[in-house]
Amino acid sequence: MRKCYNKGGQLDGRKKKKQKCTGNISNTGTSTSTSFGLVGDILTCEILSRLPVKSLMRFKCVCKNWQFLIANDMYFINLHLTRSKTRPILFMSFPTSLENPTEIIDGVIYDRVLERKTEILLTADLLSQGRGNAVSAAKFHTVREIDASFFDTMLGPVNGLIGFYDSHTTCGVSVCDVSTREVTPWIKSTLLEDFEEEEGDKFNRYMQSVDSMLGFDPATKVHKVVSIWSITHADYNRDRDVVCEVLTIGDDKWTRTDEIPPYNTISFRRALVYVNGFVYYASRDFMTSEPDNDKIVAFDVGSEKFTVIRVPKFIIDQPRETKRFFGSSITLLEVDCRLALLCKMSGYVVKLWLFDHNHNDWSEVATIELPYLWDEGRKVHFLSVPGMDQIILKSYLWTNNLIHGLSFHSYNWRNKTFMEVQINGMSIRDAYFLSSNRVTTMVESLWPAH
């Protein structure tokens, strides 16, 4: 904590026209000294660090000292991020055009969407109550409307940042701070162009596959976009190339890592997650009856090195549900700042394991009894809640190509309690898109996107 001292070295609580507030933040690895000018007392810093970003964006106009503090002081930005983690928010996006937006029957809307031209970004405050501060309600409000014609994938969020990624046309990315609305320039990868130049017209860029993730290096305080490519060549007798590219946010060029990713084929999007300096992904055969079914790959965002994690047999060999309804019955999440594995054991039971990366150890922490039957007619998604002992379950029914029965529940994995989450501020059209994969949890951040 920063403290203000008088000339005699004693704590000084008196008001002065100008003071200096100096100190260190232990969990950033750096020491920063800042002059607050008229913002002369630690109490002001404490108050500002607890305010939402929207308010702080207005307060940047108060004076130059406040503008510097909010936009550039990394001590304050880290302090604000730490406190934002105690009030996570729900984030979602949806296209603005439906094929037939009036085709709604009994509160159900058809699953047909036009080509995306623009998307609406929404956030919702998660309200807590009762034992264990269970999430009980969420109220959505619009953040902004964006041009969605240039990307096909959203990455993140990490520290309040999200990435807009185009996996085919330009193979580029732009990173946005949802709260401050700061956006980086579009940085294009030349990887597919290089292969096209080498192989000529027979090379088909639309046959290539890529999985990307936004990550953060806690040591250097930089964000990176990690892309793992599987390249199919024009000559089918030639083995596929596996390439890992990294873009450090703030740079203007992608770089290829020296290491070749092991188990490059990622099984599905929900088996890809960033946790505490590492990007984790499950291999294609993870937890199947195939050989090598026990592998999770960890990519160190700082060193840009890969390691393979073996999931122990006492997890792999447990009897469980193997049918893949709408994808897979396993999910990788961040829970308690650790990698978490959620696995469907039966129609009513899901188990939760946590991984200790430092000791390479797995522990079972919860057997979750669902409040509904998870069968072939129901889709269930799990969302971690940063800074809380909560997991949000999003569920809906799918019958005759119609979506209905959308519900949200919060689960406290420590005290094993469920609470239904009330969603407010949503029209029936918006609620339809809540059933999609384009919804996640995040925290507000002042972290610069550049």
Buried (B, 14 or more C-beta within 10 A) or exposed (E): EBEBEEEEEEEBEEEEEEBEBBBBBEEBEEEBEBBBBBBBBBEBBEEBBEBBBEEBBEBBEEBEBBEBBBBEBBBBBBBBBBBBBEBBBBBBBBBEBBEEBEEBEEEBBBEEBEEBEEBBBBBBBBBBEEEBBBBBBBBBEEBEEBEBEBBEBBBBBBBBBBBBBBBEBBBBBBBBBBBBBBBBEEBBBBBBBEBBEEBEEEBEBEEBBBBBBBBBBEEEBBBBBBBBBBBBBBEEEEEBBBBBBBBBBBEEEBEBBEEEBEBBBBBBBBBBBBBEBBBBBBBBBBBBEEEBBBBBBBBBBBEBEBBEBEBEEEBBEEEBBEEEBEBBBBBBBBBBEBBBBBBBBEBBBBBBBBBEBEEEEBEEBBEBEBBBEBEEEBBBBBBBBBBBBBBBBBBBBBEEEEBBBBBBBBBBBEEEBBBBBEBEEBEEEBBBBBBBEBBBBBBBBBBBBE
